[in-house]
Amino acid sequence: MSEQPFTIDPHAIYAEHIAFLDGTQGRTRPFLGSAVRERIGSMTYTDAGEERTYGTVAQDPETLVITGTSTTSPDPRGHHTATWTRIPDDQFKVLLEEDARRWAQVCKAAASVGLAGTA
């Protein structure tokens, strides 16, 4: 596969955000730049064969935010737009702390209904 002409630091942290066509928002997740490049180049198996997951990908020349649009999922509910934004280390730390708090809440809720090994 040829290199995409995007400016991506393979060692930097990027925030990935997914927005589905029905308005549902995915949670923001951190990825290394090298993983972002792999995700942009990933393939999806469709009824018509294998196609790029993100058929349309563009990078804003000023902000360097990358936007990819996926319409290759066999289920239209899987169609989405992904954005990848480079984030500074201090924002990455905040993102990790927020994620840890959310998972602690999930585990607490699961334990409250008797699911073992969740607290």
C-alpha positions, 0 to 999 in steps of 0.5 A: 500500500502506498503512503497517504500524503497526510501529515501524521506524526507516527509517535504523536497521540491523536484523538479519534472521534466517530459520528454515525449517520443517525447522529449517534456519537462514539466515545473519543479514543486515543491512538498513536499516529502510526495506528491512525495511518493504519486505520485510514488504510484499513479494508472492509469486506463488503458484499462486492468484495474488499474495499477501503473502510474510509472511501473519502479521506481529507486533511485540513491544511491549516488545522491538520485535522483528518476526516474520513467517511466510511460507507463500506459497512454491509450494514448502513448503521455502521456508516460513519465519519471519523476525525483524527486530531493531534492532541498534546500530552496534557490533554491525553492525560485528561482523556485517560483520566476521564476514561478511567472514571467512566470505567469505574462507574461502569464497574460500580453499576455492574457490581450493584446488580450482582455481576461478580469481579467487576468492583 
